[in-house]
Amino acid sequence: MPVERLLGWPTWIGVVVDDLERQRRFWGDLLGVPEDHSASDFVDFELGGGRSFELIECSSEPQYDRLRFQVGFEVEDIDRARNELIERGVESISEIFPDHESPWAYFRDPEGNVFEIRQRPWLGR
């Protein structure tokens, strides 16, 4: 019997960085696309097809507490996916961030790597 897929293909890659301005110039030049949006602690580049590359400044928040690459997985129903991950024993490190267009939440894998789940607007909620 086939198992229902919980996580979709990654649609987001985040890079936690120390020097946001330096990384903004470096990745902006390499990606060759303009910034889509930014704030004092992050820069987002949209690559088309619902894919984004984001630079996030290192902070004390558990999902941004050290330098690393992170991946974000698309899910159809964020509440169901979050609950199922927790039931499977996956460590949750955040509640669902209630973005009305694209809510997300963070988890850690067994080796401490952070990943995100995100519900995209075209998948319903």
RAKAZI-V787415 format. One line per field, one symbol per residue. phi: phi as a letter, one per 40 degrees, with the letter a starting at -180 (. if undefined). burial: 1 if it has 9 or more other ideal C-beta (glycine too) atoms within 8 Angstrom, else 0. A space follows every 10 residues. Layout:
BEGIN
phi=???
burial=???
END
This chain:
BEGIN
phi=.cccccbccd babbbcbcbc cccdcdcdcc cgbcccaaac babbbcbggg bbbbbbcdac cdcbcacacb bbbcbcbccc ccccccccgc ccbacccccc cacaababcd cgccbbbacc cccga
burial=0000000000 1111111001 0011001100 1000100000 0111101000 1111111100 0011100001 1111111101 1101110001 0111010000 0011111100 0001111111 00100
END
